[in-house]
């Protein structure tokens, strides 16, 4: 069975104003931010599914129709949809963040429940008991931070600035975890001593657009401007531009974020697919709660060489991106006008049209869907996609 599905908007202040409304073909409200479009069954913002002319939350539909998830999915993940599909428009940098393992999430969630911390409390770290591995595919040129650089590269970045030379000396005598802990717990006076000379020296070059985007100095100045961070209230997360990999993804390329890997989206639009969780442990560049003890417990400080996920080849009409995730997989389906793909899905799937128009058929239904529209596909369904004009769709499902 197939059903029309409508997602949920999230209006976080870092989001852009136009990209998501244009994709979804909805009107733009003045002074409103359109940061994320959620497709899934997360309890805080479930999608709406249309069943026999009636609209109901996808969470409620799955409670009433658990077989729609598929036998394999129910055996492993229970009676819930294991993934969440999103579209993001990152106009301003997101907080530096990382996500727990499944075991860490279960322990942390239980502890906060025992302490009686409300789920909506601003100082609540664990919103559920699930891990949150995630993958993303760039919909534009996209910039992000991803994991710690090799120690030699960090030392090189630090030694380029006299004010950071003491940090380089410090790192020469410490492991990365101890070093990162000291940085994250530095006071304002120390942060000013490290960063103010760079800000002062590079401000003019930044204003003249003379800094390259792979230069940590650019992102230091850009983030202070975009997030309105004053010199009197510097954020320890600003130092992470010198510690983490700065990654540039071209449109169609992607990356996978495993548990514990610190990361931050800096600019661009993307598709994001993750385990169904809202567990975020923040490491700076945010007015939200930064739980330093939990951050240092969960962070993975190994040196990372970013592994870019290749874009879907143009001649591969149905293509699944490669990740180690067990909770989700993302399929890219390309079509020309009149081109037909006949497919079967074993787990519940969510299809979103990213470009063009298509007819989506099952044995009992047919829907015409255009860019920005979505459908829920029950497990074990045979379905057919017919292109009405050139474009592509993505399908979230289990591997």
N, C-alpha and C positions, 0 to 999 in steps of 0.2 A: 504494500500500500504506500502511496505517496500523498503528502499533505502540504498545503502552503504553510509557510513559516515566516513569522515576523520577529525580528530581533529587538534588542533593547539598547537605547542610546545612553551613553555616559558623558556627562558634561564637565569633565575635569578641566581645570584652568590651563593646563599645558596644551590642550588640544587646539587645532585650527578651527576656522570658521566655515570653510567652504568645501573641502575635499569630500567629506562624508555626506553632506547634503546633496552634492552633485552626483555622487555615486548612487545614492538611494533615491534620487529625484524627489527630494522633499524641499519645502521652503525653508529659508534661513531666517532665524530670529535675530534681531539686532542685539549686539553685544553678548551673543551666546557662543560658547565653545562646544565643538563637536569632537570629542577626543576618541571615543571607542564605540563600536557597534558590536554587541554581544549576540552570538547565536549558540544557544545551548540550554541546559537545565540547571544552571547554578541558582541556588535558592534565593540569592539576593536580587537577581534580575533575570528570571526565566523568559525564554522566548514564548511567543503566542502562536499556537497551532490552530489551524482551522479544520474542524471535524464536522462534517454534515451541516455546514452552514453556521456552526457555532464556534466561538473563539474561547480557548481555555489555555492556561499556562502549560507549557510542555512538561513541567514537573508533575502536574495533576494528571495529564494524559498518560505519562509513563507509570504512574501509580495504578491507574486503571487498566493499562495495557502493557504489563512488563514484558510480555513475549516480543514486543516490538524492538526490544534491545538485542535480542538474539541469545541463543543458548550459551555460546562461548563467553560473551560479554557478561552475562549474569553469573556464570561460574566464577569468573575472575573478579569482577567489580561490583557484584550485587545488583540491586534493582535501580541503579542510577546510571545516567549517561556519563561515561568516564572522561569526556573531553569537553572543551569549550573553545569555540571558534570566534575570533575577533578580527575586526578591521580597526587599525589605529592611524590617527593623523597626529604626528608628533611635531608641534610647532615650537615648543619650548622643551628643554631637556627634562626627562623624568628623573626621579630620585635614583641614586645608586642603590641597587637592591640585589638580594639573592633569595633563594627558596630552599626550604628544608627537604631532607629525605623523608620518605614515608614514616619511618620509625621516629625521627625527630618531631614530625608533625603530630603523630599520635601522642607522644609523651608531652609535648608542649601544650597541645589542646586540652588534654586531661588536667594538667597542672593548673592552667588558667581557669578551667571550669571549677576545680576544687577551691580555688581562691575566690570564686564568685565574681570574676571580672565579666561584666556585661559584654556581649558580642559586639556591641556598637561603641564600647568605650574607646576613646582615642588612644589609650595606652595598651590596648589589647593587641598582641602580636599574632596569635594563632586564631584564625577565623573558622577553621575546620580541621579535620584530622588527616588531610590528604597532602601528598607531595605535589610539586608543580613544575615538573620538567616542561620545557616549552621550545617550540621552533618558530621561526619567522621567515617569511618570504617578502623581499622588498618590492614595493609597488612604485618606487621612485629611487633616485639616488638616496642611500640611507647611511647614516653615521651612528655608530654606537661604541660603547665601551664593552669589552668582553674579556674577563679574566686577567690575572697578573701577567705582565710581560716576563720574559727571561730576566733573571737577576742582572746579567751584564747590561741588558738594554735599559733597565731601570736606572742602574748606576750611571749609564751614559746620559740619560735624560736629566738626572739630578745634577750631574757635574757640569752641564751646560750653563748653570746659573750659580754665581757665587753664593747667593743666599740659601741655596739648597745643598751646597757642598757639605755642611755639617750632617745633613740627612744621608748623603752618600757615604760618609765616613761611618755613620751609625749603622747603616745597612751592611757595610763590610764586616761588621762584628756581630750581626744578628741573623737569625733565620727570618724568613718573610713574615711569618705569623706574629712573632714578637715585635718586629718592626712596624707592621700594620697596626697592631694594638696601640703602640706608642703614638703613632700618627693620629689615630681616631680619638685618642684621649687628650690630645694637645689642647692647651688653653688659648684664649684669644691673643694674648701677647705673643705666644710662640707662633701661631698661625700668621700673625701680622709680620713678624720677623722673617718668616720664610717667603711669604707671598707678595707683600707690599712692594718690594724692590722690582719684582718681575712685572707687576701691574703697572707701576710707574714707568718702567723702561719700555714696555711693549704697547702702551696705550695708543701712541701715535701711529705705529705701524698697523695696529688692529683697525683703527679708524680709517686708515688709508687703504684697507683691504690688501695689505702687503703680506699677511701671514697665511701660509698654506694650511689647508684643512687637516693635514696629518700632523700638524704641529700642536703639542699640548698647550702652548701659550695661546693659540687661537681659541681653544675651547675654554680655557680659564677666563679670558676676557669676554667671550661670547656668553658664557653661562652667567657671569656676574651681571652682564647687561640684561639678558633675557629674564633672569630670575630676580633682578633688582636687589642684588646682594651688596650691602655697603661695606666699606673697608673696616668699619667698626664692628661688624658682625660677620666675620669670615666663617666659612663652613669647611670642616676638615675634609669633606668630600671633594673639594676643589683640588686637593693634592693628588687625587686618584688619576687625574689626567696624565700625570708623570709616572704612575705605577702600573696602569692597566693598558691593554692593547686598545688602540684606537682603530676601529675597523670600518672600512668603507665598502658597502655592498652596492653593486649595480642592480638596476631593475631586474627582477627575476631571480636573483641570487638570495641565499638564505643562510641562517646559522641556527645551531641548536644550543640551548642553555640547559646544562645539567644542574642537579642539586648542588648548592654551595658555591657555584661560580658567580662572582660578583659581576654585575653588568648594569648598563644604563643606556636607554635609547636617547639619542641626542637630537636627531632631526630627520624627518622624512615620513613616508607612509608605508604601512606594511600589513600583510596578513599574519596573524599570530594564532597558533594552535597549541593548546596546553592541556595538561591534566586539569580536571574540573576542581579548581581550588582558588582561594583568594589569599593564600598565605604568603605575605611579603615581609621580609626582614630588611629594613632600610639601613643604608650606610652613608647617608648624607645627601646634600642637595635637595632638601625637602623641609617644609615647615612641620611635617608630620613627625610622629614619635620615632626616635632612633634608639633602639634597645641595644646598647653597646655590648653588654655581657652576652646576650643571645646571638648578636652578630658575630662575635669572636668565637662563639661555640660552634656555629654552623658554617662559617666561611671556609672555603677551600682555597688555600694559598699556594697551591701548586702552580708552577710556571706553565702557561698555556700558549700553544701555537694555534691561533684560530683556524678552524676547519670550515671553510666556506662550502655551503651546499650549492651545487651547480644549478643553474637555471634549467627549466624544462626545455629539452631540444625541440626545435620547431618541427622536426619530422616525426617526433614521438607524440602521436595524437592523444594517447592516454598514458600518463606518466605519473609514477608515485615517487615523491621525494624520499631520499634515504636518510633515516635517523635511527638511533638505537631505542627510541621510545616504544613502550609496550601499551601505553594508554591511548595512543592516537597515531594516525597516518594521514597525510594530505595527498590527494590525487588531483592532478591538473588535466582537464579534458578540453582539448582544442577542437574547434569545428568551423567549417565553412558553410555557406548557405547550401542546404540540401544534404550535407554530410550527416550520416547517422552512426551512432555508437550504441550497441546493445550490450548491456552490462548486468552483472548480478552482484549483490552486496550481502555479506554474511552477517554483519553487525548493523546496528542503526547508523544511518548516515545523514549528514546535513550538506546539502548542495547550495552553493551560492553562485549566481551568475556575475562574473566580474566584467565582462565586456560582451556586447552583442545581444542577441535574443535567441531563444531556443524553445522547442516544444519538449516537455518532459512527460513521458507516457509510462503507465503501468498497464496491467491487464484490465484494470477497472477505471482508470482516470487518465486525463490528459490536461496539462497546464501549459499555457504560454507564459514564459518568464523572460523578463528583460533585465538589463544590468541593474544590480543592486537587490534583486529579488531572490528569494530562497525557498527551499522545500525540505521537509523531513521525509526520509525514506526508511521504511520499516525493514528490519533484518530479514534476510532470505528473500528479498524482493528482486524480481527481474524488472529492469526498467530500460527505457530507450531515450536517448537524447538526439534530437534532430535540430541542426543549426538552421535558424531562420535568417541570420546574417552572420558574418565572420566574427568570432570572438572566442572566449574561453570561460569555463566554470571551474570551481574547485569543489571537491567533496571531502569532508572530514569523516573519518571512519576509524575502525580498528585496523591494525596491520594485517 
